[in-house]
Structures are given as structure tokens and as C-alpha cells.
Amino acid sequence: MSDTDEASGSGNDEPTYAECVLCRKPTEYPRSQKGITLCPVCEWQEAQRNACSG
């Protein structure tokens, strides 16, 4: 049951996530994360571009 409580964000200690620098959606990273933050979709797309750039 504690997993459900944590996932629902109950309480005031809810983490704040950084915005994706490309699409502005929430990322998996905290706001305190330094550097470029990307959401999972943009991270995947960026990895595809880099893998195919030869």
C-alpha cells in the first residue's frame, strides 16, 4: 500500500519535476537537476537521432 501512497503524491513533500527543454512536459528529473532535461519521449527521439547520425 505504501507504493500507492507515494505514487499518488499525498502529502506536502511532493517532488517537483523539471520541464523538458524541447516540449515543456514534465521529466523524470527533479528541478534541481543540472544540465539539459528531456522527457522520456524526447530522450528516446534524441537517442535515435544520435544513433543514426553516423
N, C-alpha and C positions, 0 to 999 in steps of 0.2 A: 504494500500500500504506500510506502514512502516514495517509491518511484513515481506514482501518480501525483502525489502531493508536490514533488519537485517539478514535474513536467507542467503542472497547471499554473505554476508561478504564484502559489498562495503565499502571502506574507509580503513584507516590505523589502526584503532583500532580493528582489527580482533582478537578475543581471540585465544590463543594457548592452545591446549588441551594436557594433559598428555598422555603418551603411556600406553597401557595395559601391565602389568608386565609379562603376560603369552604369548600373541600373538603379541604384539607390535602395535596393531591397535589403532587409536585414541579413547579416552574415552570421557565421558560427563563431566569430571572434568578438571578444569584449571591446568596448570603446577604447580601452587603454592600450590595445594592440597597436604597435608602431608599424609603419610601412603601409603598403597598398593592401587594402582588404577587399576581397571579392566574395560574392555569394557562391554557393556550390555550382550553380549553373554557369556563371561567368568563369569560375575557376576551370571547369571542365572545357569550356569553349576555348579559353586561353591555352590550356594544355594541348588541345587539338591543333590550334594554330602553330604553336611552337614545335610540335612533333612533325608537322608536315612542311615546315619551312626549309627543311633540308640543309 
